[in-house]
Amino acid sequence: MKKPAFDPRLKMKNFVADLDLSFKAGLERIRIDPESINEIHNSFRRVAGQLDTPWPDMKEVHDFTITSKSHQIPVRLFVPHDASPTKGPCFIYLHGGGFVTGSIESHEGITRRIALNTGIRVLSVDYRLAPKYKYPSALNDCERVLDWALNDSDCQKWGINSNNISLGGDSAGGNMTAYLSQKFRNRLRAQILFYPLMQLIDFKPPNPGPQDWLQLGFMALKFIDEHYVAGADAQQTSLSPLLEDNLKGLPPSYILTCGLDPLRDEGKLYADKLMVNAINVEYNHEKLLPHGFLNFTRLFPKGKIVLKSASDFLLKYIED
C-alpha cells in the first residue's frame, strides 16, 4: 500500500486543533481552580521546548532583578558574541501568553535568535501574570523596566545605552509594546509587534473564517477579560492601544500578522493607521501560519526566517 504524501497544511491544521482542545481544557480547569494556572505554565513550556529547534548560544546570559515600588521584577539579558564590548543598543522584549502564561524561558528561542541576528543585547521581562495579578500589574512591570533602561544609570553596567532602546513583543506582549511605544514615542528607536493583541473590546474578528470555527480566540479573549482586565475600562488605550488617535511621531514599526489568527484584522488595521500617520512600517502577513508560530520553529521553520526579517528591520534603526 502506498504511503500517503506528507501534507504540511494538514499537519498544521491538526496542530492548531490539538492546541485549541488543550487550551480549552486548561481554561476549564482554571475556572474550577485558579491555582491550576501552574499546569498551563508547565504545559506551555513543555510544548515550546518540544517544538522549538535548539537555541543559539550566547556569549553571556545574565539574570537579575529591577526594583519597583513593591517588588523585584526578574529580567534576563542576552549578550551575543558580537555585541559591543562597552555599552550599545538594547532591545527589550515582552513575551506573549494572554497575560496569564508565558515567561522568559517559554520565549527564549525568540529572544536568543533576535540577539544572534542583530548582534545586540536583548533584555527579556518576566512580568507578573493574571489571575493572581490583574491589570495593570503586567503593564506596570514592563513600564518600570523600560523606564529603567531609558533613565537609570545602573543600566550602563550591563552595557545598555539608554539613548538606543527599542521595544518589542508578541500577542499580549505586543499589546503592551504598542501602548508603551505610544507613551515613550520620543525615546524609542523602533517597535516590533508579532501578532499583537491590539484591543480588548470585541472578542470576535469582524470577518470570521474557517480558522475561527474552533473559537479558541473568542474563549481566550473572554478569559483575559475576566481574569486580567477584571472590570477595568477596556476603552483605555493602555488596554486597547488600537484606539489611540494620536499616532504622530511613533517609532518605526515592524508588524507581523497571521492568516490563521483571530487577531489578524486588528494587527493589519494598526499597521494601516500608522502608515496614514506617516510612520515607517514594515508589514508582514503570513497567510498560512497560526498565532504563536514563532515559538515552534521545529514545526514551522518559517519562524526563523520571520525573526531574521524583523531583526534586519531593527538593525536599520539602531545604528549609533
C-alpha angles and dihedrals in degrees: 000000000000115000112241114254116256110261112197092190091056090047090052092047091052091047093053091046092051091047090051093052093046092048093047091051090049092052091051091052091051091051088057097041121010090197089068087077084098088068089058092048092051093044092051092050091047095050092045090050093050097045100040123085119238114294120246118255120255131208090229138000118194128190117198141137135248117216121239126178095273109017149003120271114214116224135174123213119206115201113190121212094256097045119129109277089222126035119321144150120322131201114205115208128203112196126223130233106128093277088285104074142014128084145191088280098048091055099036093111090061096046095045092049092050089049091049094046096047102033091225135114117272121201116201120199126218097202124182117274138218145270087044092039115036130195127332095024096088093044092047091053093050092046091050091053092048091048089050091053092047101042115013117094088209089077090068092072087063092054095255119147106211090205093059108054128142129181135212145160146160130245106328088009087054089053091056092041091055093051095044090047088056092049096044097032094135093055104046128086096202145340129220120202118189111194090325126204098230103175140020100201106080115041100191127064114251092236107038118200138179089282088067099051095098091058095221092138093049093049093045093049092047089051091050090049091052100043106025107026087037098177099324118135106271090197089076112106088228086070100026108030089172087077094062110116099188104074098148115129098016116152122262108284137213112198126187124192131175131217093223094054130095088216093060097101097050092049090052091046091054091049089052092049091051092049091051087055091053095252116153103248132179107196121194121185118188102198099192101039131092133231111280097022093136088074092057108055093151089063096031109033089178085078091078091051092050092049089051089051092051091046092052089052091051092050091060091065107035100065110129 
